């Protein structure tokens, strides 16, 4: 590979001694643009040794920019051609649902049909998938039930093509970022090639997934960050604003977009700190820099992020499968929900018939039925469960401790501190608890239905507590968070979220918890409310405003993320597995006759990146020691600062996963892998191992040829079976292709 690189300028004084950019055959002159001395466009900052540099966004603070000459333009076109061709090749294969397409394809359909759903991620990625499907002629009717379902005559190619197109920009962005950081065409082409010929990057870009959309915004944000320079010029404002837009995009697709926000934030803080040390800038100039960044990198992304949710709520205005995850007040805004445009009494009263909904995610409605707990499971009394769907067996009647059936006129309201008895309307048994242990949550007490026609005992009494309320406060339908405290034992009515066995019809366990800390699992609200003796009000007056539903949606998403725990016998990938390419992930097919796609990184790419991480730290240590001893090492500043930015990006997108308790998958590493590939390119081009780099590139491309069936599909015996064409490529026992 020909080495075509440019020496960066470090300060305006160096312009008088600027150098040309040598290549193996010839040299070409690099044109540098002088830095403006005007205060409104003055660039600033001090480097070690008193050198002054241009103040731009992040990386350009220590590097000059060169206009893209013919060699880099040709290389960029080559990168773009290879990237798009490898990603769009066989985009319609296999013609059936693969892996998480069952989720995100279905969610795209929900947007087309305007049907409300719940997901643990922000909505932008699914909105864009739905828009791509709509624009390409997909009508939103395919059910996306399970992997392997045939698409048949559906126009699914538009959604796959959209994701593949965004994925095709990743090597292009990598090329431009590394070129900007290093002024080296060699470094840029190494980084881009690593991504172009990585089978993992190809696979994850070719399907209806959030990952290529997320990585597009991450890389676009980093590119914009390293491009804004020449303070307060038109191009400076353009790149600064684009940085903010892409930050909003990354966070709007997945919450892990926060990692690139932190990267940009840290770099911006460092930039402002250096500006503060530039004595040629007045405090007014520094304030202008601060306000510009505050607007473009904080206020603008926040406005765009909120706008994404505003569009989300406007489009998804019909009742759907996501209703049950949200509060009753939230559901009242959805067309087709039984609470939409309904009317009912505003305050709970004795004698009312109600449904009682738990506030945890998928906590369900308080429910009972004629079936008893089986022998050996607490007392053999009537089952009480939580049920996720609307059902007649969710109805309960609210009675006084000693009910007076002769009461006339308006009934008394139920208030904070009142003692009530809840009678199941269908079976006439009372909600009851006692000291028997719960079926699944053994440290909790069992909850049953007991007695008949209002008769029972002292274990049927519950004290109403309005969360955040005071004695005498009424219980408001839909809006009040309520706890039911058992009078005899002091425990709180609780939905554990655990699924009962078949004897419990696989409904959700309800217990009485002796731990009285307020949690969504022990909080309930009154949803349906029937009482002919009370005046009705329209529920439209109780609908939450935009800020309330925005806050609730985020609480529900955060709880949903934290609740993503591995199920029994489900493979849970470990973060330490990822950099070593320890284990891939099946996208499609499990046997010799099926079309198999397997997500696995190109081993040469991933292991070079892994070695590069360690070698980079060694090189930085050596460069730092040499500089301290007075030696001047060419390009050491690029290595330390340009490479340091990429190293920080890798750490921010990888290290946090070690602290997460949720289930993790191999694909979570790919944003970090982008940074490690760019770091490899930045580092290798400054070493004396140029011939080794060229050799590695050749090996990488050969490896791509060998492993490309993992991305583009394979049939026949699996690698561990006799006669498999992939047998010699199973270099690790943990690879399952």
C-alpha positions in Angstrom: 0.0 0.0 0.0 1.5 3.4 -1.0 2.1 5.7 1.9 0.6 9.1 1.3 0.7 11.2 4.4 0.9 14.8 5.4 2.9 16.3 8.2 0.6 18.3 10.5 1.2 21.9 11.4 1.4 22.7 15.1 1.3 26.5 15.1 1.0 29.5 12.9 4.7 30.2 13.1 5.5 26.9 11.6 3.7 28.0 8.4 6.9 29.6 7.3 8.6 26.2 7.4 5.7 24.0 6.2 6.7 20.7 4.7 5.6 18.7 1.8 4.0 15.3 2.0 6.3 12.5 0.8 5.1 9.3 -0.9 7.3 6.4 -1.9 7.5 7.6 -5.5 7.1 11.3 -5.3 6.1 14.2 -3.1 3.2 16.5 -3.3 2.8 20.0 -1.8 0.3 20.3 1.1 -1.6 23.6 1.2 -2.2 25.1 4.7 -4.7 27.8 5.4 -3.3 30.5 7.6 -5.0 31.1 10.9 -7.0 34.4 11.1 -5.8 36.9 13.6 -9.2 38.5 13.9 -10.7 38.2 17.4 -14.0 36.9 16.2 -12.3 34.1 14.3 -9.1 33.8 16.2 -8.1 30.4 17.2 -6.4 29.8 20.5 -4.9 27.4 22.9 -1.5 26.7 24.3 0.5 23.5 23.9 3.4 22.2 25.8 6.5 24.3 25.0 4.5 27.4 24.3 3.2 26.5 20.9 -0.1 28.0 20.0 -2.7 26.1 18.1 -6.0 26.7 16.4 -9.0 26.4 18.6 -11.6 24.2 17.1 -13.6 21.4 18.4 -11.9 18.5 19.8 -9.2 17.1 17.7 -8.4 19.9 15.4 -7.2 21.7 18.5 -3.8 20.2 18.0 -3.9 19.5 14.2 -4.0 21.6 11.1 -6.4 20.9 8.3 -5.4 20.2 4.7 -7.6 20.4 1.7 -8.3 17.0 0.4 -6.0 16.4 -2.5 -6.4 14.1 -5.4 -4.9 11.0 -3.7 -7.2 11.2 -0.7 -10.2 11.9 -3.0 -9.5 8.8 -5.0 -9.0 6.8 -1.8 -12.3 8.1 -0.4 -14.1 7.1 -3.5 -12.5 3.6 -3.3 -13.6 3.3 0.4 -17.1 4.4 -0.5 -17.4 1.9 -3.4 -16.1 -1.0 -1.4 -18.2 -0.1 1.6 -21.5 0.1 -0.2 -20.9 -2.9 -2.4 -20.0 -5.2 0.6 -23.0 -4.0 2.6 -25.6 -4.0 -0.1 -24.6 -7.3 -1.6 -27.3 -10.0 -1.2 -29.3 -7.5 0.9 -32.5 -9.5 0.4 -31.0 -12.8 1.6 -32.2 -14.7 3.4 -35.8 -13.8 2.5 -37.1 -14.5 6.1 -37.0 -12.9 9.5 -33.5 -13.0 11.1 -32.8 -12.5 14.8 -34.0 -9.2 16.2 -35.8 -8.3 13.0 -38.7 -9.9 14.7 -38.7 -6.9 17.2 -37.6 -3.9 15.1 -39.3 -4.8 11.9 -42.5 -5.3 13.9 -42.0 -1.9 15.6 -41.5 -0.3 12.2 -44.9 -1.8 11.3 -46.4 -0.3 14.4 -45.4 3.2 13.3 -46.9 2.7 9.9 -50.2 1.6 11.5 -49.9 4.2 14.3 -50.2 1.5 17.0 -48.7 2.1 20.4 -46.0 -0.3 21.7 -43.4 -0.4 24.3 -39.6 -0.8 23.9 -36.7 -0.2 26.3 -34.9 2.0 23.7 -35.8 5.6 22.6 -37.9 5.8 19.5 -35.8 7.4 16.7 -34.3 4.2 15.3 -37.7 2.4 15.0 -39.3 5.6 13.6 -36.6 5.7 10.8 -37.1 2.0 10.1 -40.9 2.5 9.8 -40.3 5.5 7.6 -37.9 3.6 5.3 -40.5 0.8 5.0 -43.3 3.2 4.3 -41.3 5.0 1.6 -40.3 1.7 -0.1 -43.9 0.5 -0.3 -44.1 -1.7 2.8 -47.7 -1.6 4.1 -47.1 -2.6 7.7 -49.1 -5.8 7.6 -46.3 -8.4 8.1 -46.6 -9.8 11.7 -42.8 -10.5 12.4 -43.9 -13.2 14.7 -40.6 -15.2 15.0 -37.3 -15.7 13.2 -37.6 -17.9 10.1 -41.0 -16.5 9.0 -40.9 -16.0 5.2 -41.3 -12.5 3.9 -42.8 -13.8 0.7 -44.3 -10.8 -1.2 -43.5 -8.1 1.4 -41.3 -5.1 0.6 -38.8 -5.7 3.4 -35.8 -4.7 1.2 -36.4 -1.0 1.9 -35.9 -1.4 5.7 -32.9 -3.6 5.2 -31.5 -1.4 2.6 -31.9 1.7 4.8 -29.9 0.1 7.6 -27.2 -1.2 5.2 -26.9 2.3 3.7 -26.2 3.8 7.1 -23.8 1.0 7.9 -22.0 1.7 4.6 -21.1 5.1 5.9 -19.1 3.8 8.9 -15.9 3.0 6.9 -16.3 6.4 5.2 -16.6 8.2 8.5 -13.6 6.3 9.9 -11.5 7.3 6.9 -12.4 11.0 7.3 -12.0 11.0 11.1 -8.6 9.4 11.0 -7.5 11.6 8.1 -8.5 14.6 10.2 -6.7 13.4 13.3 -3.5 12.3 11.7 -3.3 14.1 8.3 -2.2 10.6 7.0 -3.8 8.9 4.1 -2.1 5.7 5.1 -3.7 5.8 8.6 -7.1 6.7 7.2 -7.1 3.8 4.6 -5.9 1.3 7.2 -8.8 2.2 9.5 -11.4 2.2 6.7 -10.1 -1.2 5.4 -10.4 -2.8 8.8 -14.1 -1.9 8.8 -14.8 -2.6 5.2 -13.6 -6.2 5.4 -14.9 -7.0 8.8 -17.5 -9.7 8.6 -19.1 -8.6 11.8 -19.6 -5.0 10.7 -21.1 -6.3 7.4 -23.5 -8.7 9.1 -24.8 -6.2 11.7 -25.4 -3.6 8.9 -27.5 -5.8 6.6 -30.6 -6.4 8.8 -33.5 -4.5 10.3 -31.7 -3.6 13.5 -30.9 -0.5 15.6 -27.1 -1.0 15.6 -26.2 0.4 12.2 -28.4 3.5 12.9 -26.8 4.0 16.3 -23.3 3.6 14.9 -24.0 6.0 12.1 -24.9 8.8 14.5 -22.0 8.0 16.8 -19.5 8.2 14.0 -21.1 11.2 12.5 -20.9 13.0 15.9 -17.2 12.2 16.2 -16.5 13.3 12.6 -18.4 16.6 13.2 -16.5 17.0 16.5 -13.1 16.8 14.9 -14.0 19.0 12.0 -15.2 22.3 13.5 -12.4 24.8 13.5 -11.7 28.5 12.5 -13.8 29.9 15.3 -17.2 31.5 14.4 -16.8 31.0 10.7 -19.7 29.5 8.7 -18.0 26.1 8.5 -17.3 26.2 12.3 -20.9 26.8 13.1 -22.0 24.1 10.6 -19.8 21.3 12.1 -20.6 22.5 15.7 -24.4 22.3 15.0 -24.0 19.0 13.2 -22.2 17.6 16.3 -25.2 18.5 18.4 -27.7 17.0 15.9 -25.8 13.7 15.8 -25.5 13.6 19.5 -29.3 13.8 19.7 -29.6 11.2 17.0 -27.3 8.7 18.9 -29.2 9.1 22.2 -32.5 9.0 20.3 -31.7 5.5 19.1 -30.3 3.9 22.2 -29.4 5.2 25.7 -25.8 4.0 25.1 -25.6 7.0 22.8 -24.8 8.7 26.1 -21.2 7.4 25.8 -20.5 9.5 22.8 -22.1 12.5 24.5 -19.6 12.0 27.3 -16.8 11.8 24.8 -17.8 15.1 23.2 -18.4 16.7 26.5 -14.9 15.8 27.9 -13.3 17.0 24.7 -15.2 20.3 24.9 -14.3 20.9 28.5 -10.6 20.4 27.6 -11.0 22.8 24.6 -12.6 25.5 26.8 -9.9 25.0 29.4 -7.2 25.7 26.9 -9.1 28.7 25.6 -9.2 30.0 29.1 -5.4 29.9 29.1 -5.0 31.9 25.9 -4.2 35.4 27.1 -4.9 36.9 23.7 -8.6 36.2 24.2 -10.7 38.5 26.3 -13.2 37.2 28.8 -16.0 38.2 26.3 -14.4 36.0 23.6 -14.2 33.1 26.0 -17.9 33.7 27.0 -18.9 33.6 23.3 -17.1 30.2 22.9 -18.8 28.9 26.0 -22.3 30.0 24.9 -21.8 28.7 21.4 -21.0 25.3 22.7 -23.7 25.4 25.3 -26.3 26.1 22.6 -25.0 23.6 20.0 -24.0 20.7 22.3 -26.5 21.0 25.1 -29.6 23.0 24.3 -30.0 21.9 20.7 -29.6 18.2 21.3 -32.0 18.4 24.2 -34.6 20.2 22.0 -34.2 17.6 19.3 -34.4 14.7 21.7 -37.6 16.0 23.2 -39.0 16.6 19.7 -38.3 12.9 18.8 -40.6 11.9 21.6 -43.2 14.5 20.7 -43.4 13.0 17.2 -43.4 9.5 18.7 -46.5 10.3 20.9 -48.3 12.0 18.0 -47.8 9.2 15.5 -48.6 6.3 17.9 -52.0 7.4 19.0 -53.9 4.1 18.8 -54.2 1.5 21.6 -51.8 -1.4 21.1 -49.7 -4.0 22.9 -47.7 -1.4 24.8 -50.7 -0.1 26.8 -50.3 -2.4 29.8 -46.7 -1.1 30.5 -48.0 2.4 31.2 -50.2 4.0 33.7 -53.9 4.2 33.4 -53.7 8.0 32.9 -51.3 7.4 30.0 -53.6 4.9 28.4 -56.5 7.3 28.5 -54.9 9.2 25.6 -54.8 6.2 23.2 -57.6 5.8 20.7 -59.3 2.4 21.1 -58.3 2.0 24.8 -61.4 1.6 27.0 -60.3 4.7 29.0 -60.1 6.9 25.9 -62.9 9.5 26.0 -64.5 7.6 28.9 -66.2 9.1 31.9 -66.3 7.9 35.5 -66.3 9.2 39.0 -63.1 11.2 39.8 -62.7 10.0 43.4 -62.9 6.5 44.8 -65.8 5.8 47.2 -67.1 2.9 49.3 -69.4 0.7 47.3 -67.4 1.4 44.0 -66.5 -1.4 41.6 -63.0 -1.0 40.4 -60.0 -2.5 38.6 -56.6 -2.1 40.5 -53.5 -1.9 38.4 -49.9 -2.4 39.6 -47.4 0.2 38.7 -44.4 -1.9 37.9 -43.6 -2.8 34.3 -45.9 -5.7 33.4 -47.2 -5.7 36.9 -50.7 -6.5 35.8 -54.2 -6.0 37.2 -55.2 -7.5 40.6 -57.1 -10.7 39.5 -58.7 -13.7 41.0 -60.6 -16.8 39.7 -62.3 -19.9 41.0 -59.1 -22.0 41.0 -57.4 -22.8 44.3 -53.7 -23.0 45.1 -52.6 -26.6 44.8 -51.8 -28.8 47.7 -48.5 -27.9 49.4 -48.6 -24.3 48.1 -49.5 -22.3 51.2 -53.2 -22.5 52.3 -55.4 -24.3 49.8 -57.5 -21.2 49.2 -58.6 -19.2 46.1 -55.8 -18.0 43.9 -55.1 -14.2 43.6 -52.8 -13.2 40.8 -51.9 -10.3 38.5 -53.1 -10.5 34.9 -51.9 -8.3 32.0 -55.1 -8.2 30.0 -58.5 -6.7 30.5 -60.8 -9.3 32.1 -64.1 -9.5 34.1 -62.1 -11.3 36.8 -60.2 -8.1 37.4 -63.2 -6.4 39.1 -63.3 -5.7 42.8 -65.8 -4.1 45.1 -64.6 -1.7 47.8 -66.3 -2.1 51.1 -66.0 -0.6 54.6 -64.5 -2.5 57.4 -68.1 -3.0 58.6 -70.3 -2.4 55.6 -73.6 -0.7 55.9 -75.7 -1.8 53.0 -78.6 0.5 53.9 -76.5 3.6 53.1 -78.4 6.1 50.9 -77.3 9.3 49.1 -73.8 9.9 48.0 -71.3 7.3 49.4 -68.3 8.4 51.5 -65.0 8.8 49.7 -62.2 6.5 50.4 -59.3 8.5 52.0 -55.7 8.0 53.1 -55.7 5.9 56.2 -59.1 4.3 55.7 -59.6 0.5 56.4 -61.2 -1.3 53.5 -62.3 -4.8 52.5 -61.9 -5.7 48.8 -64.4 -8.3 47.6 -63.8 -10.1 44.3 -66.9 -9.3 42.2 -67.2 -12.7 40.4 -66.5 -15.1 43.3 -67.5 -12.8 46.2 -64.4 -13.8 48.1 -62.3 -11.2 50.0 -58.7 -10.2 49.3 -56.9 -12.0 52.2 -53.4 -12.6 53.5 -51.8 -14.6 56.3 -48.5 -15.9 57.5 -48.2 -18.7 55.0 -45.3 -18.2 52.6 -45.9 -17.0 49.0 -45.7 -19.5 46.2 -42.5 -18.2 44.6 -41.2 -15.3 46.7 -40.6 -17.3 49.9 -39.9 -14.3 52.1 -43.3 -12.8 51.3 -46.7 -13.9 52.5 -49.4 -15.6 50.5 -52.3 -13.6 49.2 -55.6 -15.5 48.6 -59.3 -15.1 48.2 -61.2 -16.1 51.4 -64.7 -16.2 52.7 -67.9 -15.8 50.7 -70.6 -13.2 50.3 -68.8 -10.7 52.4 -68.1 -13.1 55.4 -64.5 -13.6 56.4 -62.1 -12.6 59.2 -59.7 -10.0 60.3 -57.1 -11.0 57.7 -59.4 -9.5 55.0 -58.7 -5.9 56.1 -56.4 -3.5 54.3 -55.4 0.1 55.1 -55.3 2.5 52.1 -52.2 4.7 51.9 -52.0 7.4 49.2 -48.3 7.7 48.4 -47.1 11.2 49.3 -50.5 11.9 50.8 -51.7 12.8 54.3 -54.6 11.5 56.4 -57.8 12.5 54.9 -56.6 12.9 51.3 -59.0 11.3 48.8 -58.0 8.6 46.4 -58.1 10.0 42.8 -58.9 7.7 40.0 -56.0 7.1 37.5 -53.7 9.6 39.2 -53.2 8.5 42.8 -50.5 6.0 43.6 -51.9 3.8 46.4 -50.6 1.1 48.7 -52.7 -1.5 50.5 -51.2 -2.4 53.9 -52.5 -5.6 55.5 -53.8 -4.8 59.0 -53.0 -8.1 60.6 -49.4 -8.6 59.5 -48.4 -5.1 58.4 -47.2 -6.3 54.9 -47.9 -4.5 51.6 -49.8 -5.9 48.6 -47.1 -6.6 46.0 -46.8 -7.8 42.4 -43.5 -9.7 42.2 -43.3 -9.9 38.4 -42.6 -13.7 38.6 -44.6 -16.0 36.4 -46.6 -18.7 38.2 -46.5 -22.4 36.9 -49.3 -23.8 34.9 -51.4 -24.4 37.9 -51.5 -20.6 38.2 -52.2 -20.2 34.4 -48.8 -18.6 34.0 -50.1 -15.4 35.5 -48.1 -13.1 37.7 -47.5 -13.9 41.4 -49.2 -11.5 43.9 -47.7 -11.5 47.4 -47.8 -9.5 50.6 -44.4 -8.0 51.2 -43.1 -7.4 54.8 -40.6 -5.0 53.3 -42.4 -1.6 53.3 -40.1 0.4 51.1 -42.2 2.2 48.4 -41.5 0.6 45.0 -43.6 0.3 41.9 -44.2 -3.3 42.8 -46.1 -2.3 45.9 -47.9 0.7 44.3 -51.3 0.5 42.6 -53.8 2.8 41.0 -57.5 2.7 40.4 -58.2 2.3 36.7 -61.8 1.4 35.9 -64.3 2.9 38.4 -68.0 2.3 38.5 -70.3 4.0 41.0 -73.8 5.1 39.9 -74.2 7.3 43.0 -71.3 9.6 42.1 -71.2 12.1 39.2 -69.0 11.2 36.3 -66.3 13.4 34.8 -64.6 13.1 31.4 -61.2 11.4 31.7 -59.9 13.9 29.3 -59.4 16.3 32.2 -57.2 13.7 33.8 -55.0 13.1 30.8 -51.3 13.7 31.6 -49.6 16.6 29.8 -46.6 16.1 27.5 -44.0 16.5 30.2 -45.7 14.0 32.4 -45.9 11.3 29.6 -42.3 12.1 28.6 -41.2 11.5 32.2 -43.3 8.4 32.6 -42.0 6.9 29.3 -38.4 7.3 30.5 -39.1 5.8 33.9 -40.7 2.8 32.1 -37.8 2.5 29.7 -35.2 2.6 32.5 -37.1 0.0 34.5 -37.5 -2.1 31.4 -33.7 -2.0 30.7 -32.8 -2.9 34.3 -35.3 -5.8 34.1 -33.7 -7.4 31.1 -32.2 -10.4 33.0 -31.0 -13.6 31.3 -33.7 -16.3 31.3 -33.0 -19.9 32.1 -30.7 -21.6 29.6 -30.3 -18.3 27.7 -26.7 -17.5 26.7 -25.5 -14.3 28.3 -22.4 -12.9 26.6 -19.7 -11.5 28.9 -17.9 -8.2 28.1 -14.5 -9.8 28.3 -15.5 -12.2 25.5 -16.0 -9.3 23.0 -12.6 -7.9 22.1 -11.1 -11.4 21.6 -14.0 -12.4 19.3 -14.7 -15.3 21.7 -18.2 -16.2 20.6 -20.5 -15.0 17.8 -24.3 -14.8 17.6 -26.7 -16.8 15.3 -28.7 -14.5 13.1 -30.4 -17.3 11.1 -30.4 -21.1 10.8 -29.4 -23.8 13.2 -28.9 -26.9 11.0 -27.4 -28.1 7.7 -30.5 -27.5 5.6 -31.2 -23.9 6.7 -29.6 -20.7 5.3 -27.2 -19.8 8.1 -25.9 -16.3 9.0 -23.5 -16.0 12.0 -22.4 -12.7 13.5 -18.7 -13.0 14.1 -15.8 -10.5 13.6 -13.1 -11.1 11.0 -10.5 -12.8 13.3 -7.5 -10.9 11.8 -9.2 -7.5 12.2 -10.3 -8.2 15.8 -7.0 -9.6 17.0 -5.0 -6.9 15.3 -7.2 -4.4 17.1 -6.7 -6.2 20.4 -2.9 -6.2 20.0 -3.0 -2.6 18.9 -4.7 -1.5 22.1 -1.9 -2.9 24.2 0.8 -1.7 21.8 -0.6 1.8 21.8 -0.2 2.1 25.6 3.4 0.9 25.3 4.1 3.4 22.5 2.6 6.3 24.5 4.7 5.4 27.5 7.9 5.3 25.4 7.0 8.6 23.7 6.3 10.3 27.0 9.6 9.1 28.5 11.5 10.2 25.5 9.9 13.6 25.4 10.6 14.0 29.1 14.3 13.2 28.5 14.4 15.9 25.8 14.1 13.8 22.7 11.8 15.1 19.9 9.8 12.2 18.4 8.1 12.9 15.1 4.3 12.7 15.2 4.3 11.9 18.9 1.6 14.5 19.4 -0.7 12.8 16.9 0.0 9.5 18.6 -0.8 10.8 22.1 -3.6 13.2 21.4 -5.3 11.8 18.3 -4.8 8.3 19.5 -5.8 9.3 23.0 -9.1 10.6 21.8 -9.9 7.3 20.1 -8.6 5.3 23.1 -11.0 7.3 25.3 -13.8 6.6 22.8 -13.1 2.9 23.0 -13.1 2.9 26.8 -16.3 4.9 27.1 -18.1 2.5 24.7 -16.8 -0.6 26.4 -15.9 -0.3 30.1 -19.4 0.6 31.3 -20.8 -2.8 30.3 -18.8 -4.4 33.1 -21.0 -2.5 35.5 -24.4 -3.4 33.9 -26.6 -6.1 35.5 -28.9 -6.5 32.4 -28.4 -9.3 29.8 -25.6 -8.5 27.4 -25.0 -9.6 23.8 -22.0 -9.7 21.5 -23.4 -6.9 19.3 -23.1 -4.4 22.2 -19.3 -4.2 21.5 -19.5 -2.9 17.9 -19.5 0.8 18.7 -16.3 0.3 20.7 -14.9 -1.8 17.9 -15.2 1.2 15.6 -12.9 3.2 17.9 -10.4 0.4 18.2 -10.2 0.1 14.4 -9.6 3.8 14.0 -6.9 3.7 16.8 -5.2 0.8 15.0 -5.0 2.9 11.8 -3.8 6.0 13.6 -1.1 4.0 15.5 0.2 1.7 12.8 0.9 4.3 10.2 3.4 6.1 12.6 5.3 2.9 13.4 8.2 1.6 11.4 6.2 -1.4 10.5 4.7 -0.1 7.3 5.5 -3.3 5.4 3.9 -5.3 8.2 0.8 -3.1 7.9 0.6 -3.9 4.2 1.1 -7.5 4.9 -1.6 -7.5 7.5 -4.0 -5.8 5.1 -3.4 -8.6 2.6 -4.0 -11.2 5.2 -7.1 -9.4 6.4 -8.6 -9.4 2.9 -7.7 -13.1 2.4 -9.4 -13.8 5.7 -12.5 -11.9 4.5 -12.7 -14.2 1.5 -12.5 -17.2 3.7 -15.0 -16.0 6.3 -17.4 -14.1 4.1 -20.0 -17.0 4.1 -20.7 -16.1 7.8 -22.1 -12.7 6.6 -23.6 -13.7 3.2 -25.0 -17.0 4.2 -24.0 -20.7 4.1 -25.6 -24.1 3.9 -24.4 -27.6 4.4 -22.9 -29.4 7.4 -22.0 -27.2 10.4 -18.3 -26.6 11.1 -18.1 -29.4 13.7 -19.8 -32.0 11.5 -18.0 -34.2 8.9 -17.8 -32.8 5.4 -18.2 -29.2 6.4 -16.6 -26.6 4.1 -16.2 -24.4 7.2 -14.4 -27.0 9.4 -10.9 -25.6 8.9 -12.2 -22.1 9.9 -13.5 -23.1 13.3 -10.4 -21.8 15.1 -12.1 -21.6 18.4 -14.4 -24.2 20.0 -16.8 -21.4 21.1 -17.6 -20.5 17.5 -20.9 -22.1 16.5 -21.2 -21.8 12.8 
